[in-house]
Amino acid sequence: MDVNPIEMQKNLGGVSYPASKDEIVRQAEEHGASKKVMDALKSMPDKEYDSPAAINKEVGKGS
């Protein structure tokens, strides 16, 4: 999935880490994330993420 990491992180402003996948997806929805960003976040494994970099790394694996 080709998601712009900068765009994705803008949608995740205010997330408190560590954060669960559900918290991350909910925060992105509240910030009006695009369908592409939402699909990428929803496809991540259901676990705790300790930083924005960890999310970018996981989303990058799906590319």
ROTI-621665 format. One line per field, with one value per residue (C-alpha): x, y, z. Coordinates in nm, 3 decimals. Each point is the difference from the previous one (the first is absolute). Layout:
# residues N
xx <- X  ...
yy <- Y  ...
zz <- Z  ...
//
This chain:
# residues 63
xx <- 0.000  0.151  -0.090  0.179  0.146  -0.020  -0.370  -0.064  0.178  -0.204  -0.309  0.150  0.064  -0.088  0.052  0.154  0.258  0.004  -0.330  -0.211  -0.099  -0.359  0.111  0.213  -0.283  -0.249  0.235  0.058  -0.377  -0.052  0.264  -0.166  0.259  -0.036  -0.134  0.352  0.139  -0.293  0.040  0.373  -0.060  -0.280  0.226  0.264  0.033  -0.209  0.268  0.143  0.214  0.256  0.072  -0.099  0.306  -0.133  -0.325  0.187  0.212  -0.304  -0.190  0.314  0.006  -0.335  0.135
yy <- 0.000  0.330  0.239  0.330  -0.029  0.376  0.008  -0.300  0.157  0.321  -0.217  -0.149  0.324  -0.038  -0.376  -0.093  -0.275  -0.286  -0.025  -0.293  -0.047  0.094  0.330  0.081  -0.076  0.203  0.299  -0.010  -0.011  0.303  0.190  -0.077  -0.245  -0.100  -0.343  -0.104  0.091  -0.168  -0.320  -0.007  0.049  -0.256  -0.258  0.026  -0.285  0.049  0.092  0.295  0.251  0.197  0.283  0.160  -0.167  -0.343  0.075  0.121  -0.315  -0.226  0.183  -0.010  -0.381  -0.015  0.179
zz <- 0.000  -0.105  0.281  0.056  0.353  0.056  -0.094  0.225  0.298  -0.041  0.051  0.317  0.187  0.366  0.025  0.337  -0.037  0.059  -0.187  -0.113  -0.362  0.096  0.156  -0.304  -0.246  0.208  0.016  -0.376  -0.062  0.225  -0.199  -0.333  -0.134  -0.364  -0.096  -0.098  0.344  0.177  -0.204  0.082  0.372  0.012  -0.168  0.275  0.253  0.313  0.255  0.194  -0.191  0.197  -0.244  -0.331  -0.153  0.100  -0.184  -0.309  0.003  0.027  -0.276  -0.217  0.025  -0.176  -0.308
//
